[in-house]
């Protein structure tokens, strides 16, 4: 049975075989705390995603990439790779600007999930510096009260990378003061 350690501790596992023979083993699992920062460069993390798992994905330095929650009810995403791509500056695809931080989430088995993507204020500032009409500015204050929050959209592509079959999503936005 899978187990996700959330704190550094010593865990004991006891196994019983078909002959009722048992064996016990203990192991200390060290859980490194997250940095509280977003991944500063392109990086990915792969984990096995079972039913009703809510997983935070981190880079090798414990910087946050994204969070995926598949919810309860038989949806098993399986081996899931979450990648954040961090470009030097905002860019354009099919004439439309996009922030320099973009994501690719690839599960072994497709299914519904709630996904949290993290963006820094500096990512929005960079986007606003290359913005051309008719596109609207993104938040400038790093606050839930910023009047540009309604301008945030996520463009989802079902194909790999920056495809040509976009689905535009209006996300729920919540600033925590950092991202």
Secondary structure, DSSP 8 states (H G I E B T S, - for coil): ------S-EEEEEEEE-TTS-EEEEEEEE------SSB-SSSEEEEEEE-TT-EEEEE-TTS-EEEEEE--SSS---EEEEEEEEE-SS-EEETTEEE-SEEEEEE-SS----EEEE---HHHHHHHHHH--TTS----SSSSTT-TTGGG--EEEESSSSS-S-EEEE-------S--
